[in-house]
């Protein structure tokens, strides 16, 4: 190859390089979209479409479905009931926030009294209640309650935000006309924990549910404790044998 041919090749290479810099790079920057967890595509090392890998959202094969152990209602005043469903989350590091549901109450003839809706957060590896308080049923008496989710939970990877929270004393008292419970909730961490829902479930000697309720704690101080109070306008007459406390970060 003589010098003129080499020079043409050099000029050609320089021209191509300049074209890439002038036209190719701007075009690449304009049209290239980096993979994200919200682009509707399986890319960037994801295990499915916008799930798994570096995405916090879990793919369907990576989680187990929650289990609803029971659905109950409890009379708290004439014509007023608390209603709850006990939900078990078997996913150790999976959380589903604001999962919509409905609970229907029926009378003894099977007629619908009220259809309730709400949302519930399923915390990682914790059981919880889908709880609706002070439900008015008018002059009717509920005999049966049915619960179901109205949308599939959207699971995300989450470490238990309450791993430094502990339950201390559970002081339950029965009187002739009512009952009460004081639960000491401890924070072993060096930062305060804010806005915690505390659910309490009362059981008899056979493990059957006698009652349940909810209270909200605004703050549990760092390295401190707060008392969560519960009251019921009914006496359990010594039937309460065990108490389960279910804290949930809101």
C-alpha positions as a Python dict, from the first residue, in 0.01 Angstrom:
ca = {
    (1, 'X'): (0, 0, 0),
    (2, 'X'): (152, 332, -109),
    (3, 'X'): (146, 655, 87),
    (4, 'X'): (-158, 803, -93),
    (5, 'X'): (-369, 502, -7),
    (6, 'X'): (-257, 513, 356),
    (7, 'X'): (-339, 882, 369),
    (8, 'X'): (-689, 813, 234),
    (9, 'X'): (-741, 547, 498),
    (10, 'X'): (-623, 783, 773),
    (11, 'X'): (-851, 1061, 648),
    (12, 'X'): (-1141, 816, 627),
    (13, 'X'): (-1082, 695, 982),
    (14, 'X'): (-1066, 1054, 1108),
    (15, 'X'): (-1390, 1137, 927),
    (16, 'X'): (-1569, 837, 1077),
    (17, 'X'): (-1443, 921, 1426),
    (18, 'X'): (-1561, 1281, 1391),
    (19, 'X'): (-1901, 1164, 1265),
    (20, 'X'): (-1938, 937, 1565),
    (21, 'X'): (-1848, 1220, 1803),
    (22, 'X'): (-2062, 1482, 1631),
    (23, 'X'): (-2368, 1272, 1549),
    (24, 'X'): (-2346, 937, 1729),
    (25, 'X'): (-2282, 1050, 2085),
    (26, 'X'): (-2561, 1313, 2093),
    (27, 'X'): (-2802, 1065, 1936),
    (28, 'X'): (-2708, 802, 2194),
    (29, 'X'): (-2755, 1047, 2480),
    (30, 'X'): (-3088, 1161, 2335),
    (31, 'X'): (-3247, 823, 2269),
    (32, 'X'): (-3081, 592, 2523),
    (33, 'X'): (-3285, 529, 2835),
    (34, 'X'): (-3108, 363, 3126),
    (35, 'X'): (-3293, 63, 3273),
    (36, 'X'): (-3520, 148, 3565),
    (37, 'X'): (-3757, -44, 3793),
    (38, 'X'): (-4054, 136, 3636),
    (39, 'X'): (-4002, 110, 3259),
    (40, 'X'): (-4221, -195, 3196),
    (41, 'X'): (-3928, -403, 3067),
    (42, 'X'): (-3712, -682, 3203),
    (43, 'X'): (-3366, -529, 3194),
    (44, 'X'): (-3080, -417, 3416),
    (45, 'X'): (-3043, -757, 3582),
    (46, 'X'): (-3411, -781, 3683),
    (47, 'X'): (-3557, -1127, 3748),
    (48, 'X'): (-3890, -1025, 3590),
    (49, 'X'): (-4053, -713, 3451),
    (50, 'X'): (-3963, -436, 3697),
    (51, 'X'): (-3908, -684, 3982),
    (52, 'X'): (-3623, -871, 4147),
    (53, 'X'): (-3254, -797, 4110),
    (54, 'X'): (-3185, -438, 4211),
    (55, 'X'): (-3557, -355, 4225),
    (56, 'X'): (-3725, -354, 4565),
    (57, 'X'): (-4044, -497, 4416),
    (58, 'X'): (-4055, -876, 4447),
    (59, 'X'): (-4141, -1104, 4156),
    (60, 'X'): (-4435, -1339, 4200),
    (61, 'X'): (-4210, -1642, 4244),
    (62, 'X'): (-4023, -1473, 4531),
    (63, 'X'): (-4305, -1442, 4785),
    (64, 'X'): (-4577, -1647, 4954),
    (65, 'X'): (-4941, -1543, 4974),
    (66, 'X'): (-5071, -1413, 5308),
    (67, 'X'): (-5309, -1630, 5508),
    (68, 'X'): (-5628, -1504, 5672),
    (69, 'X'): (-5664, -1703, 5996),
    (70, 'X'): (-6001, -1561, 6103),
    (71, 'X'): (-6250, -1278, 6065),
    (72, 'X'): (-6434, -1160, 6376),
    (73, 'X'): (-6662, -887, 6505),
    (74, 'X'): (-6702, -768, 6864),
    (75, 'X'): (-6980, -560, 7017),
    (76, 'X'): (-6844, -249, 7188),
    (77, 'X'): (-7170, -56, 7240),
    (78, 'X'): (-7539, -99, 7142),
    (79, 'X'): (-7545, -123, 6762),
    (80, 'X'): (-7166, -66, 6740),
    (81, 'X'): (-6904, -331, 6659),
    (82, 'X'): (-6531, -357, 6601),
    (83, 'X'): (-6444, -581, 6306),
    (84, 'X'): (-6109, -743, 6225),
    (85, 'X'): (-5938, -1011, 6019),
    (86, 'X'): (-5620, -1179, 6145),
    (87, 'X'): (-5361, -1194, 5865),
    (88, 'X'): (-5040, -1399, 5864),
    (89, 'X'): (-4750, -1280, 5648),
    (90, 'X'): (-4504, -1569, 5591),
    (91, 'X'): (-4257, -1350, 5398),
    (92, 'X'): (-3950, -1281, 5610),
    (93, 'X'): (-3831, -975, 5414),
    (94, 'X'): (-4142, -892, 5213),
    (95, 'X'): (-4385, -609, 5289),
    (96, 'X'): (-4705, -508, 5111),
    (97, 'X'): (-4839, -160, 5187),
    (98, 'X'): (-5197, -35, 5163),
    (99, 'X'): (-5349, -360, 5037),
    (100, 'X'): (-5722, -298, 4973),
    (101, 'X'): (-5983, -531, 5122),
    (102, 'X'): (-6348, -553, 5215),
    (103, 'X'): (-6532, -717, 5505),
    (104, 'X'): (-6901, -800, 5483),
    (105, 'X'): (-7125, -856, 5786),
    (106, 'X'): (-7437, -1075, 5754),
    (107, 'X'): (-7731, -1143, 5984),
    (108, 'X'): (-7861, -1489, 6075),
    (109, 'X'): (-8081, -1496, 5761),
    (110, 'X'): (-7769, -1442, 5548),
    (111, 'X'): (-7873, -1090, 5456),
    (112, 'X'): (-7598, -833, 5412),
    (113, 'X'): (-7585, -576, 5694),
    (114, 'X'): (-7284, -371, 5588),
    (115, 'X'): (-6998, -396, 5339),
    (116, 'X'): (-6681, -236, 5474),
    (117, 'X'): (-6367, -138, 5284),
    (118, 'X'): (-6017, -46, 5396),
    (119, 'X'): (-5646, -98, 5340),
    (120, 'X'): (-5393, -289, 5546),
    (121, 'X'): (-5012, -299, 5556),
    (122, 'X'): (-4862, -647, 5580),
    (123, 'X'): (-4530, -595, 5763),
    (124, 'X'): (-4235, -829, 5696),
    (125, 'X'): (-4262, -1156, 5889),
    (126, 'X'): (-4529, -1018, 6123),
    (127, 'X'): (-4892, -1100, 6172),
    (128, 'X'): (-5140, -813, 6180),
    (129, 'X'): (-5508, -721, 6188),
    (130, 'X'): (-5717, -560, 5918),
    (131, 'X'): (-5913, -359, 6173),
    (132, 'X'): (-6219, -135, 6138),
    (133, 'X'): (-6351, 19, 6458),
    (134, 'X'): (-6691, 150, 6565),
    (135, 'X'): (-6899, -1, 6283),
    (136, 'X'): (-7269, 87, 6308),
    (137, 'X'): (-7513, -195, 6229),
    (138, 'X'): (-7833, -12, 6326),
    (139, 'X'): (-8080, -239, 6499),
    (140, 'X'): (-7952, -555, 6333),
    (141, 'X'): (-7729, -826, 6482),
    (142, 'X'): (-7435, -966, 6283),
    (143, 'X'): (-7390, -1343, 6281),
    (144, 'X'): (-7116, -1391, 6021),
    (145, 'X'): (-6825, -1196, 5873),
    (146, 'X'): (-6642, -1256, 5545),
    (147, 'X'): (-6309, -1101, 5443),
    (148, 'X'): (-6124, -1086, 5112),
    (149, 'X'): (-5854, -881, 4944),
    (150, 'X'): (-5984, -673, 4653),
    (151, 'X'): (-5641, -650, 4486),
    (152, 'X'): (-5326, -861, 4495),
    (153, 'X'): (-5062, -740, 4743),
    (154, 'X'): (-4770, -561, 4579),
    (155, 'X'): (-4469, -703, 4763),
    (156, 'X'): (-4144, -514, 4816),
    (157, 'X'): (-3822, -610, 4989),
    (158, 'X'): (-3823, -463, 5338),
    (159, 'X'): (-3627, -522, 5658),
    (160, 'X'): (-3854, -520, 5963),
    (161, 'X'): (-3861, -153, 6075),
    (162, 'X'): (-3964, -262, 6426),
    (163, 'X'): (-3684, -510, 6486),
    (164, 'X'): (-3563, -298, 6781),
    (165, 'X'): (-3909, -284, 6938),
    (166, 'X'): (-4004, -523, 7217),
    (167, 'X'): (-4310, -601, 7425),
    (168, 'X'): (-4271, -579, 7802),
    (169, 'X'): (-4544, -626, 8059),
    (170, 'X'): (-4906, -703, 7966),
    (171, 'X'): (-5127, -601, 8257),
    (172, 'X'): (-5483, -726, 8202),
    (173, 'X'): (-5766, -652, 8447),
    (174, 'X'): (-6126, -773, 8463),
    (175, 'X'): (-6397, -597, 8661),
    (176, 'X'): (-6764, -680, 8699),
    (177, 'X'): (-6862, -463, 8401),
    (178, 'X'): (-6554, -404, 8186),
    (179, 'X'): (-6192, -500, 8120),
    (180, 'X'): (-5866, -324, 8039),
    (181, 'X'): (-5514, -395, 7923),
    (182, 'X'): (-5191, -198, 7956),
    (183, 'X'): (-4902, -307, 7734),
    (184, 'X'): (-4550, -177, 7785),
    (185, 'X'): (-4381, -126, 7447),
    (186, 'X'): (-4001, -90, 7460),
    (187, 'X'): (-3763, 73, 7212),
    (188, 'X'): (-3410, -67, 7238),
    (189, 'X'): (-3281, 156, 6956),
    (190, 'X'): (-3106, 493, 6979),
    (191, 'X'): (-3371, 672, 6772),
    (192, 'X'): (-3738, 729, 6860),
    (193, 'X'): (-4002, 525, 6679),
    (194, 'X'): (-4301, 728, 6562),
    (195, 'X'): (-4662, 650, 6475),
    (196, 'X'): (-4702, 286, 6574),
    (197, 'X'): (-5032, 96, 6565),
    (198, 'X'): (-5062, -162, 6841),
    (199, 'X'): (-5320, -439, 6810),
    (200, 'X'): (-5413, -665, 7101),
    (201, 'X'): (-5587, -1003, 7073),
    (202, 'X'): (-5728, -1186, 7375),
    (203, 'X'): (-5748, -1568, 7384),
    (204, 'X'): (-5915, -1822, 7610),
    (205, 'X'): (-5770, -2153, 7729),
    (206, 'X'): (-5862, -2321, 7399),
    (207, 'X'): (-5689, -2057, 7190),
    (208, 'X'): (-6018, -1909, 7071),
    (209, 'X'): (-6038, -1532, 7022),
    (210, 'X'): (-6228, -1352, 7295),
    (211, 'X'): (-6166, -993, 7190),
    (212, 'X'): (-5939, -752, 7008),
    (213, 'X'): (-5869, -382, 6984),
    (214, 'X'): (-5631, -119, 6851),
    (215, 'X'): (-5445, 181, 6987),
    (216, 'X'): (-5194, 421, 6831),
    (217, 'X'): (-4872, 539, 6993),
    (218, 'X'): (-4740, 871, 6865),
    (219, 'X'): (-4384, 798, 6979),
    (220, 'X'): (-4173, 549, 7166),
    (221, 'X'): (-3860, 733, 7287),
    (222, 'X'): (-3509, 613, 7215),
    (223, 'X'): (-3398, 356, 7473),
    (224, 'X'): (-3731, 407, 7645),
    (225, 'X'): (-4082, 269, 7669),
    (226, 'X'): (-4445, 375, 7631),
    (227, 'X'): (-4765, 219, 7768),
    (228, 'X'): (-5033, 125, 7514),
    (229, 'X'): (-5381, 128, 7681),
    (230, 'X'): (-5682, -82, 7576),
    (231, 'X'): (-6033, -88, 7724),
    (232, 'X'): (-6345, -298, 7661),
    (233, 'X'): (-6697, -236, 7792),
    (234, 'X'): (-6741, -603, 7873),
    (235, 'X'): (-6606, -832, 8143),
    (236, 'X'): (-6426, -1149, 8030),
    (237, 'X'): (-6495, -1312, 8369),
    (238, 'X'): (-6148, -1460, 8402),
    (239, 'X'): (-6152, -1634, 8065),
    (240, 'X'): (-5847, -1453, 7922),
    (241, 'X'): (-5549, -1689, 7936),
    (242, 'X'): (-5312, -1538, 7682),
    (243, 'X'): (-5264, -1204, 7505),
    (244, 'X'): (-5102, -1143, 7167),
    (245, 'X'): (-4967, -796, 7086),
    (246, 'X'): (-4914, -702, 6720),
    (247, 'X'): (-4722, -378, 6651),
    (248, 'X'): (-4721, -229, 6301),
    (249, 'X'): (-4530, 74, 6169),
    (250, 'X'): (-4772, 304, 5987),
}
